[in-house]
Amino acid sequence: MEEQFIYIGLAAAFGIFMAWGIGANDVANAMATSVGSKALTIRQAICVAAVFEFLGAVLAGGGVTSTIRKGIVDADLLADSPELLIYGMLAALLAAGTWLLLASRKGWPVSTTHSIVGAIIGFAAVGIGVEAVQWSQVTTIVASWVVSPLIAGFFAYLIYMSVQYLILQHDDPLAQARRYVPFYMFLAAFLITLVTILKGLKHVGFDFSVQESYGLAAIIGAIIAVVGGAAIKRIKSDPQAEKKQHFHTVERVFAILMVVTACAMAFAHGSNDVANAIGPLAAVVSVAQSGSVAASSPLPLWVLILGGVGIVIGLATFGVRVIATVGKKITHLTPSRGFAAELAAATTIVVASGTGIPVSTTQTLVGAVLGVGMARGIVAIDLGVVTRIFISWVVTIPAGAVLAIVFFFIFKLVLP
């Protein structure tokens, strides 16, 4: 009984540390473009993200969580020694959290999913055996480093070029915005709703069919487009501001739209990525209580709340560093450019969810921001920042694996 409390206590501590890392690093996916384009101040972004990330994590963060994250480890090999799974998952949580702490301090946007996957690979390879690792899954993850930024960058380029062609290049851009922005609103609401359904609500028992998901998303998109179109018509041009910035009023329109997309993306992110912290935690709780390696485990509410609290604390303490990198340092963003990047990221996530391609939300958004920058030419992108980001992506899985190996042997030595 005493051992059980030790294992669960350590898992809870390391789980909230990992959730802290998700908040510090990954919440930039939802908020970086809004802050970089000045649609929200950093304080407003932290408040909005805190509310919606927590709601996403607690309300839609999981009903039954897979004990072994992402099918990386063959659990059958652990049937005779379940304590090795406990040591390994504790090591994976601590290793991934440590790497996210280091990356967040440097302002590097890395993948929290890849951090925990790398950590699990490390402990499995040395704790169980190399044959326990599903290497085909690892190959697919590495391929996603290239695929997700390219797809998102391509979509962002097309979306921003369409904004320029339909709205910004005309003599009366506000009139064009009133005509075309409701369509963008429909598209944004449609895709964000799909992201929430496909990556979030499935965790709480809302098992919509593909047709139902698309139908519901289309209805919500149409409602928001109608309401948004009516609101845009009431926005008046400000001649004084227009003298200083030609597209001031049009950018105000996109700024309002960005706040809505940021809220929805934060909810979807909280509901999906909190699993990176609570998946291994749920595994430890299950094995510690049952004494055997279970295929799946019921998820207590306190675990979800723990994940949500950890994400919010991470965002409030270190989140600003990664937000600054993605939102300000890669390329200069305005609300229309930021909107194009966010819509492209959502599009990529929807396409990936529908086709089974594993993508990182971090890498997707960075690729989208690069695509918007490319629409203005290569000189608009800080290649030094991009190089450092890409190196941090490549290092993430090996770093998580090495740290997990070290922590695994320490836990094996000191824990009962």
C-alpha positions in Angstrom: 0.0 0.0 0.0 2.9 2.4 0.9 4.5 1.7 -2.5 1.3 2.4 -4.3 1.1 5.9 -2.7 4.8 6.6 -3.5 4.2 5.6 -7.2 1.0 7.6 -7.6 2.5 10.6 -5.7 5.5 10.7 -7.9 3.4 10.3 -11.0 1.1 13.2 -10.0 4.2 15.4 -9.3 5.9 14.5 -12.6 2.5 14.7 -14.5 1.9 18.3 -13.4 5.6 19.1 -14.3 5.0 17.7 -17.8 1.7 19.6 -18.1 3.6 22.7 -17.0 5.9 22.1 -19.9 3.0 21.8 -22.3 1.6 25.1 -21.1 5.1 26.8 -21.3 5.8 25.5 -24.8 2.8 24.3 -26.7 0.2 26.9 -25.9 2.0 29.2 -28.3 0.3 27.1 -31.0 -3.0 28.8 -30.1 -1.8 32.3 -29.0 1.5 33.2 -30.8 -0.1 34.6 -34.0 -2.7 36.6 -32.0 0.1 38.2 -29.9 2.5 38.7 -32.7 -0.1 40.5 -34.8 -1.2 42.6 -31.9 -4.8 41.2 -32.0 -4.2 40.5 -28.3 -1.8 41.7 -25.7 0.3 39.1 -24.0 -1.7 39.5 -20.8 -5.0 39.1 -22.6 -3.6 36.0 -24.5 -2.6 34.4 -21.2 -6.0 35.0 -19.7 -7.9 33.7 -22.8 -5.6 30.7 -23.1 -5.8 29.9 -19.4 -9.6 29.7 -19.5 -10.0 27.7 -22.8 -7.0 25.4 -22.3 -8.3 24.5 -18.8 -11.8 23.9 -20.1 -10.5 21.8 -23.0 -8.3 19.7 -20.7 -11.0 19.1 -18.1 -14.2 18.9 -20.2 -12.8 17.1 -23.2 -9.4 15.7 -22.1 -10.3 12.1 -21.9 -12.7 9.4 -20.8 -10.6 6.3 -21.2 -6.9 6.9 -21.9 -4.6 4.4 -23.6 -2.2 3.1 -21.0 0.7 3.0 -23.4 1.0 6.2 -25.3 0.7 6.1 -29.1 1.4 2.3 -29.3 5.1 3.0 -28.9 5.7 0.1 -26.4 4.6 -3.6 -26.7 2.9 -3.9 -23.3 2.8 -7.7 -23.5 6.5 -7.9 -22.8 5.9 -6.3 -19.4 3.2 -8.7 -18.1 5.7 -10.4 -15.7 7.3 -7.2 -14.4 4.7 -4.4 -14.2 7.0 -2.4 -11.9 9.2 -1.7 -15.0 6.3 0.1 -16.7 5.9 2.3 -13.6 9.6 3.1 -13.5 9.6 3.8 -17.3 6.5 6.0 -17.3 7.8 8.0 -14.3 11.1 8.4 -16.2 9.3 9.4 -19.4 7.3 12.1 -17.6 10.3 13.6 -15.8 12.5 13.4 -19.0 9.9 15.0 -21.2 9.2 17.7 -18.6 12.9 18.4 -18.2 13.4 18.8 -22.0 10.4 21.1 -22.3 11.8 23.2 -19.4 15.1 23.6 -21.2 13.5 24.3 -24.6 11.0 26.8 -23.1 13.8 28.7 -21.4 15.5 29.1 -24.8 12.2 30.0 -26.5 12.3 27.0 -28.8 8.9 25.7 -30.0 9.3 21.9 -29.8 6.7 19.2 -29.9 5.4 18.0 -26.6 4.1 14.8 -28.3 7.6 14.1 -29.7 9.1 14.8 -26.3 7.0 12.2 -24.5 7.3 9.7 -27.4 11.2 10.1 -27.4 11.2 9.5 -23.6 9.1 6.4 -23.9 11.3 5.0 -26.7 14.4 5.6 -24.4 13.1 3.7 -21.4 11.6 0.9 -23.6 14.8 0.3 -25.5 17.0 -0.1 -22.4 14.4 -1.3 -19.8 12.6 -3.9 -21.9 14.6 -4.4 -25.1 15.0 -2.8 -28.5 12.4 -5.2 -29.9 9.8 -3.6 -27.6 9.8 -0.4 -29.6 7.5 -0.1 -32.5 10.0 1.4 -34.9 7.6 1.9 -37.8 5.8 4.4 -35.6 9.1 6.2 -34.9 9.8 6.5 -38.7 6.3 8.0 -39.2 6.9 10.6 -36.5 10.3 11.6 -38.1 8.6 11.9 -41.5 6.0 14.3 -39.9 8.9 16.8 -39.2 8.9 17.5 -42.9 5.3 16.8 -43.9 3.4 19.0 -41.4 5.3 22.3 -41.9 5.2 21.9 -45.7 1.5 21.3 -45.8 0.7 24.1 -43.4 3.1 26.5 -45.1 1.5 25.7 -48.5 -2.0 26.4 -47.1 -0.9 29.6 -45.4 0.7 30.9 -48.6 -2.5 30.2 -50.6 -4.8 31.8 -47.9 -2.7 34.9 -47.5 -2.4 35.4 -51.3 -6.1 35.1 -51.6 -6.6 37.8 -48.9 -4.2 40.0 -50.8 -5.9 39.4 -54.2 -9.6 39.6 -52.9 -9.2 42.4 -50.3 -5.9 44.2 -49.8 -5.0 45.0 -53.4 -8.3 46.9 -54.1 -9.0 50.6 -53.9 -11.6 50.1 -51.2 -10.3 47.2 -49.1 -13.0 47.7 -46.4 -15.8 47.1 -48.9 -14.0 44.0 -50.1 -13.5 42.8 -46.6 -17.3 43.2 -45.9 -17.9 41.1 -48.9 -15.3 38.3 -48.5 -14.5 38.1 -44.7 -17.8 36.3 -43.9 -16.6 33.5 -46.2 -13.3 33.4 -44.3 -15.3 33.4 -41.1 -17.3 30.4 -42.3 -14.1 28.6 -43.3 -12.4 29.3 -40.0 -15.5 28.3 -37.8 -16.0 25.2 -40.0 -12.4 24.0 -39.6 -12.0 25.0 -35.9 -15.2 23.1 -35.1 -13.9 20.1 -37.0 -10.6 20.3 -35.1 -12.5 20.4 -31.8 -14.7 17.4 -32.7 -12.0 15.3 -34.2 -9.2 16.0 -31.7 -11.2 17.0 -28.6 -14.8 15.9 -28.1 -14.2 12.2 -29.0 -12.5 11.9 -25.6 -15.8 12.6 -23.7 -18.0 10.1 -25.5 -19.3 12.3 -28.3 -18.7 9.8 -31.0 -19.9 11.6 -34.1 -19.7 10.0 -37.5 -17.8 11.7 -40.3 -21.0 13.0 -41.9 -22.3 14.3 -38.6 -19.0 16.0 -37.8 -19.0 17.9 -41.1 -22.7 18.7 -40.9 -22.4 20.2 -37.4 -19.3 22.1 -38.4 -21.0 23.5 -41.5 -24.1 24.7 -39.4 -21.9 26.4 -36.8 -19.7 27.9 -39.6 -22.8 29.3 -41.3 -24.2 30.8 -38.0 -20.9 32.5 -37.2 -20.5 33.8 -40.8 -24.0 35.4 -40.7 -23.4 37.0 -37.2 -19.9 38.1 -38.2 -21.0 39.6 -41.5 -23.6 41.7 -39.7 -20.9 42.9 -37.1 -18.5 43.8 -39.9 -21.0 46.0 -41.6 -21.2 48.1 -38.5 -17.4 48.8 -38.4 -16.8 52.3 -39.7 -13.6 53.5 -41.4 -11.3 55.7 -39.3 -9.8 58.2 -41.8 -7.1 59.4 -39.3 -5.9 55.9 -38.6 -6.1 55.0 -42.3 -3.6 57.8 -43.1 -1.0 56.2 -40.8 -1.8 52.6 -41.9 -3.7 52.1 -45.1 -5.3 48.8 -44.0 -6.1 49.8 -40.4 -9.8 49.1 -40.5 -9.5 45.9 -42.5 -6.9 44.6 -40.0 -9.3 45.4 -37.2 -11.8 43.1 -38.9 -9.2 40.3 -39.0 -8.1 41.0 -35.4 -11.7 40.3 -34.2 -11.7 37.1 -36.2 -8.3 36.0 -34.7 -9.6 36.3 -31.2 -12.4 33.8 -32.0 -10.0 31.3 -33.7 -7.5 31.6 -30.9 -10.2 30.7 -28.3 -11.3 27.6 -30.2 -7.7 26.5 -31.0 -6.9 26.8 -27.3 -9.8 24.6 -26.4 -9.0 22.0 -29.0 -5.3 22.0 -27.9 -6.1 21.6 -24.2 -8.4 18.7 -24.9 -5.9 16.9 -27.2 -2.4 17.6 -25.9 -3.1 17.2 -22.2 -3.0 13.5 -23.0 0.8 13.8 -23.3 0.9 14.5 -19.6 -2.0 12.4 -18.3 -1.4 9.3 -20.5 1.7 8.1 -18.7 0.2 9.3 -15.4 -2.9 7.2 -16.0 -0.7 4.2 -16.8 1.2 4.5 -13.4 -2.1 4.9 -11.5 -3.6 1.9 -13.2 -0.6 -0.4 -12.7 0.0 0.8 -9.1 -3.7 0.1 -8.1 -4.2 -3.2 -10.0 -0.6 -4.6 -10.0 -0.9 -5.6 -13.6 -0.4 -4.1 -17.1 -3.9 -3.1 -18.2 -4.8 -2.3 -21.8 -6.7 0.8 -20.7 -7.6 2.5 -17.5 -10.5 4.7 -16.4 -9.3 8.3 -15.9 -10.2 10.0 -12.6 -11.3 13.6 -12.8 -8.5 14.7 -10.5 -6.0 13.6 -13.2 -7.6 15.9 -15.8 -7.8 18.8 -13.4 -4.1 18.3 -12.5 -3.3 18.4 -16.2 -5.4 21.6 -16.8 -3.8 23.3 -13.8 -0.3 22.4 -14.9 -0.9 23.8 -18.4 -2.2 27.1 -17.0 0.7 27.5 -14.7 3.2 26.8 -17.4 1.6 29.3 -19.7 1.6 32.0 -17.1 5.2 31.5 -16.1 7.2 30.6 -19.2 4.7 30.8 -22.1 5.7 34.3 -23.2 9.1 33.1 -24.4 7.9 30.6 -27.0 5.0 33.0 -28.0 7.6 35.6 -28.7 9.6 33.3 -31.0 6.7 32.0 -33.1 4.6 35.3 -33.0 7.4 37.9 -33.5 10.8 36.5 -34.4 10.1 34.3 -37.5 8.4 37.1 -39.6 6.4 40.3 -39.0 2.7 39.4 -38.5 -0.4 41.6 -38.9 -3.9 40.3 -38.1 -4.6 39.3 -41.7 -1.3 37.4 -41.9 -1.8 35.8 -38.4 -5.3 34.7 -39.4 -4.0 33.1 -42.6 -1.4 31.2 -40.5 -3.9 30.0 -37.9 -6.5 29.0 -40.5 -3.8 27.1 -42.4 -2.7 25.3 -39.2 -6.3 24.3 -38.5 -6.8 23.1 -42.1 -3.7 20.9 -41.8 -4.8 19.4 -38.5 -8.2 18.6 -40.0 -6.6 17.0 -43.1 -4.2 15.0 -40.9 -7.0 13.8 -38.6 -9.0 12.6 -41.6 -6.1 10.8 -43.3 -4.3 9.5 -40.3 -1.1 11.5 -40.9 0.5 12.2 -37.5 1.3 15.9 -37.2 2.7 18.1 -34.5 0.6 21.2 -33.8 3.8 23.1 -33.0 5.4 22.2 -36.3 2.2 22.8 -38.1 1.9 26.4 -36.9 5.6 27.2 -37.4 5.2 26.0 -41.0 2.1 28.1 -41.5 3.9 31.2 -40.2 6.8 30.5 -42.6 4.2 30.2 -45.5 2.8 33.6 -44.7 6.4 35.0 -44.6 7.2 33.4 -48.0 4.2 35.1 -49.5 6.2 38.4 -48.9 9.5 36.9 -50.1 12.4 35.0 -48.4 13.8 38.3 -47.0 10.7 38.6 -44.7 11.8 35.5 -42.8 14.6 35.4 -40.1 16.4 32.3 -41.3 18.6 32.2 -38.2 15.6 31.7 -36.0 14.1 29.1 -38.3 17.4 27.1 -38.3 17.5 27.1 -34.5 13.8 25.9 -34.4 14.5 23.1 -36.8 17.6 21.9 -34.9 15.5 21.8 -31.7 12.9 19.6 -33.5 15.6 17.1 -34.6 17.1 17.0 -31.1 13.8 16.5 -29.3 13.3 12.7 -29.6 17.0 11.8 -28.8 17.1 14.3 -25.9 13.9 12.8 -24.4 15.2 9.3 -24.9 18.6 9.9 -23.3 17.1 11.7 -20.3 14.5 8.9 -19.8 17.3 6.3 -19.8 19.1 8.1 -17.1 16.0 8.6 -14.9 14.8 5.0 -15.5 18.0 3.5 -14.0 17.9 6.0 -11.1 14.3 5.0 -10.3 15.1 1.3 -10.7 17.9 1.8 -8.2 16.1 3.9 -5.5 12.4 3.0 -5.7 10.9 -0.1 -4.0 
